[in-house]
Amino acid sequence: MDLEYQKKLAAKVAGVGLDRVRINPEKIDLVSEAVTRADIRRLIRSGAIEILQKRGISGARKKPRRKGPGSKKGGKYSKLPRKRRWIRKIRALRRELRRMKEQGLIDSKEYRELYAKLSSFNSVSQLRAHVGR
């Protein structure tokens, strides 16, 4: 049975797209008799014609994409300011120094000395290399 007219009319009456109109397969004979807009409204209210919920945005579209180095604009420090970079480095170094002291690789005196000159190290690996000599 061709219900294209009824489906189009239902979409117009409800103010939605064709893909959101669903006709109940058990009540096809009722829907096929509907000709006027009033008939369609009555069928929507009774549940013979169902208006589906609006679809959301897919997760793939919501996720921020294209964040690689090729799409970055601006200078080196506009993306990660000097201070943030410094904080990240110094926290990592302090964490590593604390871990070394807890493991017994260095004693309290050496810990104090290294803590004072922590800013001279560029990375955790450099600190490890210095202690491991």
C-alpha positions as a Markdown table, in Angstrom:
| # | Residue | x | y | z |
|---|---|---|---|---|
| 1 | Met | 0.0 | 0.0 | 0.0 |
| 2 | Asp | 1.4 | 3.4 | -1.0 |
| 3 | Leu | 1.3 | 5.8 | 2.0 |
| 4 | Glu | 3.6 | 8.4 | 0.6 |
| 5 | Tyr | 0.9 | 11.1 | 0.5 |
| 6 | Gln | -0.1 | 10.5 | 4.1 |
| 7 | Lys | 3.5 | 10.5 | 5.2 |
| 8 | Lys | 4.2 | 13.8 | 3.4 |
| 9 | Leu | 1.1 | 15.3 | 4.9 |
| 10 | Ala | 2.0 | 14.1 | 8.4 |
| 11 | Ala | 5.5 | 15.6 | 8.0 |
| 12 | Lys | 3.9 | 19.0 | 7.0 |
| 13 | Val | 1.3 | 18.9 | 9.7 |
| 14 | Ala | 3.9 | 18.1 | 12.4 |
| 15 | Gly | 6.5 | 20.5 | 10.9 |
| 16 | Val | 9.2 | 17.8 | 10.7 |
| 17 | Gly | 11.1 | 16.0 | 8.0 |
| 18 | Leu | 9.9 | 12.8 | 6.2 |
| 19 | Asp | 12.4 | 10.7 | 8.0 |
| 20 | Arg | 10.9 | 11.5 | 11.4 |
| 21 | Val | 7.4 | 10.2 | 10.4 |
| 22 | Arg | 6.7 | 6.6 | 11.3 |
| 23 | Ile | 3.5 | 4.8 | 10.4 |
| 24 | Asn | 2.4 | 2.0 | 12.7 |
| 25 | Pro | 2.4 | -1.2 | 10.5 |
| 26 | Glu | -0.6 | -2.6 | 12.4 |
| 27 | Lys | -2.8 | 0.5 | 11.6 |
| 28 | Ile | -1.9 | 0.8 | 7.9 |
| 29 | Asp | -5.5 | 0.5 | 6.8 |
| 30 | Leu | -6.6 | 3.4 | 9.0 |
| 31 | Val | -3.8 | 5.6 | 7.7 |
| 32 | Ser | -4.5 | 4.8 | 4.1 |
| 33 | Glu | -8.1 | 6.2 | 4.5 |
| 34 | Ala | -6.8 | 9.5 | 5.8 |
| 35 | Val | -7.0 | 12.3 | 3.2 |
| 36 | Thr | -7.3 | 15.6 | 5.1 |
| 37 | Arg | -4.9 | 17.3 | 7.5 |
| 38 | Ala | -7.5 | 16.9 | 10.2 |
| 39 | Asp | -7.5 | 13.1 | 9.6 |
| 40 | Ile | -3.7 | 13.1 | 9.9 |
| 41 | Arg | -3.8 | 15.1 | 13.1 |
| 42 | Arg | -6.2 | 12.7 | 14.6 |
| 43 | Leu | -4.0 | 9.7 | 13.6 |
| 44 | Ile | -1.0 | 11.4 | 15.2 |
| 45 | Arg | -2.9 | 11.9 | 18.5 |
| 46 | Ser | -4.1 | 8.3 | 18.4 |
| 47 | Gly | -0.6 | 6.9 | 17.8 |
| 48 | Ala | -1.2 | 5.4 | 14.3 |
| 49 | Ile | 1.3 | 7.9 | 13.0 |
| 50 | Glu | 4.3 | 8.5 | 15.2 |
| 51 | Ile | 6.6 | 11.5 | 15.1 |
| 52 | Leu | 10.1 | 10.3 | 16.0 |
| 53 | Gln | 12.4 | 12.2 | 18.3 |
| 54 | Lys | 15.0 | 14.6 | 16.9 |
| 55 | Arg | 18.4 | 12.9 | 16.4 |
| 56 | Gly | 21.3 | 14.4 | 18.3 |
| 57 | Ile | 24.8 | 15.1 | 17.0 |
| 58 | Ser | 27.0 | 12.0 | 16.8 |
| 59 | Gly | 29.9 | 11.6 | 19.2 |
| 60 | Ala | 32.4 | 11.7 | 16.3 |
| 61 | Arg | 31.3 | 15.2 | 15.4 |
| 62 | Lys | 31.2 | 16.4 | 19.0 |
| 63 | Lys | 34.8 | 15.3 | 19.7 |
| 64 | Pro | 37.4 | 18.0 | 19.0 |
| 65 | Arg | 39.3 | 16.9 | 15.9 |
| 66 | Arg | 42.2 | 18.3 | 14.0 |
| 67 | Lys | 44.3 | 19.2 | 17.0 |
| 68 | Gly | 47.6 | 18.1 | 15.6 |
| 69 | Pro | 50.7 | 20.2 | 15.1 |
| 70 | Gly | 49.7 | 21.0 | 11.5 |
| 71 | Ser | 46.6 | 22.9 | 12.5 |
| 72 | Lys | 48.3 | 25.0 | 15.2 |
| 73 | Lys | 48.6 | 28.7 | 14.6 |
| 74 | Gly | 50.6 | 31.1 | 16.7 |
| 75 | Gly | 54.0 | 31.0 | 18.3 |
| 76 | Lys | 55.7 | 28.4 | 20.4 |
| 77 | Tyr | 54.6 | 30.0 | 23.7 |
| 78 | Ser | 51.1 | 31.0 | 22.6 |
| 79 | Lys | 50.1 | 27.3 | 22.8 |
| 80 | Leu | 51.9 | 26.5 | 26.0 |
| 81 | Pro | 53.2 | 29.6 | 27.8 |
| 82 | Arg | 56.7 | 29.7 | 29.4 |
| 83 | Lys | 55.3 | 29.6 | 32.9 |
| 84 | Arg | 53.1 | 26.6 | 32.3 |
| 85 | Arg | 56.1 | 24.8 | 30.7 |
| 86 | Trp | 58.2 | 25.7 | 33.7 |
| 87 | Ile | 55.6 | 24.5 | 36.2 |
| 88 | Arg | 55.2 | 21.2 | 34.3 |
| 89 | Lys | 59.0 | 20.6 | 34.3 |
| 90 | Ile | 59.7 | 21.7 | 37.9 |
| 91 | Arg | 56.8 | 19.6 | 39.3 |
| 92 | Ala | 58.0 | 16.5 | 37.4 |
| 93 | Leu | 61.6 | 17.1 | 38.8 |
| 94 | Arg | 60.4 | 17.6 | 42.3 |
| 95 | Arg | 58.3 | 14.4 | 42.1 |
| 96 | Glu | 61.2 | 12.4 | 40.8 |
| 97 | Leu | 63.6 | 13.8 | 43.5 |
| 98 | Arg | 61.1 | 12.9 | 46.2 |
| 99 | Arg | 60.8 | 9.4 | 44.8 |
| 100 | Met | 64.6 | 9.0 | 44.7 |
| 101 | Lys | 64.8 | 10.0 | 48.4 |
| 102 | Glu | 62.0 | 7.6 | 49.4 |
| 103 | Gln | 63.8 | 4.7 | 47.5 |
| 104 | Gly | 67.0 | 5.5 | 49.2 |
| 105 | Leu | 68.9 | 6.5 | 46.1 |
| 106 | Ile | 69.9 | 9.8 | 47.7 |
| 107 | Asp | 70.1 | 10.9 | 51.4 |
| 108 | Ser | 68.5 | 14.0 | 52.9 |
| 109 | Lys | 71.6 | 16.1 | 52.5 |
| 110 | Glu | 72.0 | 15.3 | 48.8 |
| 111 | Tyr | 68.2 | 15.8 | 48.4 |
| 112 | Arg | 68.5 | 19.4 | 49.8 |
| 113 | Glu | 71.5 | 20.2 | 47.6 |
| 114 | Leu | 69.8 | 18.8 | 44.4 |
| 115 | Tyr | 66.5 | 20.6 | 45.3 |
| 116 | Ala | 68.3 | 23.9 | 45.5 |
| 117 | Lys | 69.7 | 23.5 | 42.0 |
| 118 | Leu | 66.8 | 21.7 | 40.4 |
| 119 | Ser | 66.2 | 24.5 | 37.9 |
| 120 | Ser | 69.5 | 23.7 | 36.2 |
| 121 | Phe | 68.1 | 20.3 | 35.0 |
| 122 | Asn | 66.1 | 20.3 | 31.8 |
| 123 | Ser | 64.4 | 17.0 | 32.3 |
| 124 | Val | 63.8 | 14.1 | 34.7 |
| 125 | Ser | 66.2 | 11.9 | 32.6 |
| 126 | Gln | 68.9 | 14.5 | 33.0 |
| 127 | Leu | 68.3 | 14.5 | 36.8 |
| 128 | Arg | 68.5 | 10.6 | 36.9 |
| 129 | Ala | 71.7 | 10.7 | 34.9 |
| 130 | His | 73.3 | 13.2 | 37.3 |
| 131 | Val | 72.4 | 11.1 | 40.3 |
| 132 | Gly | 73.3 | 7.8 | 38.7 |
| 133 | Arg | 77.0 | 8.8 | 38.2 |
